[in-house]
């Protein structure tokens, strides 16, 4: 997967994933010009999330302490597993809200 994600051409127009995603977005009645734009945005976010999960980066970023070692030499405690898991959901929620806002704006334009 890491090798595939490192290549810009890993998604092709005839790819079943791409066709399914475009079909779902069209069925959701997105304006036709927005379908490829929203699909590309979702692919970019999902690829980034999957790659950061694959490499462990998402967990590492989630568990970094908010500040360097304190004056007393103690590290901040690592967050609980539910905090780590919530990071993935937070990124997805932010993406969905952002795309909903974008689509709503395009539907309002003349």
C-alpha positions, 0 to 999 in steps of 0.5 A, spaced: 500 500 500 505 504 501 508 503 494 501 504 491 500 511 495 507 514 493 504 513 486 500 519 483 497 514 478 495 509 482 487 511 481 485 510 474 478 512 471 476 505 470 478 503 477 472 500 481 473 504 487 473 510 483 467 508 479 464 506 485 465 513 489 463 517 483 457 513 482 455 514 489 457 522 489 452 522 483 447 518 486 447 523 492 445 529 486 452 533 487 452 538 481 456 534 475 462 539 475 463 538 483 463 530 482 470 529 480 472 535 485 469 532 491 471 525 489 478 527 488 478 531 495 475 524 498 481 520 495 486 525 497 484 525 505 483 517 505 489 516 502 493 521 507 489 517 513 490 510 510 498 512 509 498 515 516 495 509 519 500 504 515 506 508 517 504 509 524 504 517 523 497 518 526 498 515 532 505 518 533 502 525 532 496 523 536 500 521 542 505 527 542 505 531 548 502 538 547 509 541 550 516 539 550 519 536 557 516 540 563 521 543 568 521 538 572 523 533 567 517 529 566 513 527 559 506 529 558 502 522 559 500 518 553 493 519 551 488 513 552 487 509 546 480 512 545 483 519 544 488 516 539 482 512 535 478 519 535 483 522 531 481 518 525 474 520 526 476 527 527 479 527 520 473 524 517 468 529 520 472 535 518 473 532 511 465 531 511 463 538 514 468 541 509 465 538 503 458 539 505 460 546 506 463 546 499 457 543 495 452 547 499 456 553 496 456 551 489 448 549 489 447 556 491 451 560 486 447 562 480 
